[in-house]
Amino acid sequence: MAPKQPHFPARAERVIFLFLDGGPSHLDTFDWKPELAKVGGDASARYLAPVFPFRPRGERGLMISDAFPHLAGMATNCAC
C-alpha cells in the first residue's frame, strides 16, 4: 500500500486555487441562447429560462443581458 512514484517529477512549488461561489451564471450574462428562453419558461421544462432579458446593444447588435445596463451602454463596434 505504499504510494507509487509519479511518472514525472513535480515542478510546482505552490498552487493557488480560487473557488468563487455565488457569481451570475454565464447563461444570464453574455451567453445568449434564444432556444433556452423559449423552452425554459415552461413549468415542465428541464431547463430554466434566463432571469434577465437580452437585447441587441451597440452598432453590431451584440446580445447583452439587462443584468449589465452600464456595460451594455458601452458596447461599441469592436471586432472582439
Beta strands, then each sheet from edge to edge (+ up, - down):
strand 1: 54-57
strand 2: 62-65
sheet 1: 1+ 2-
end
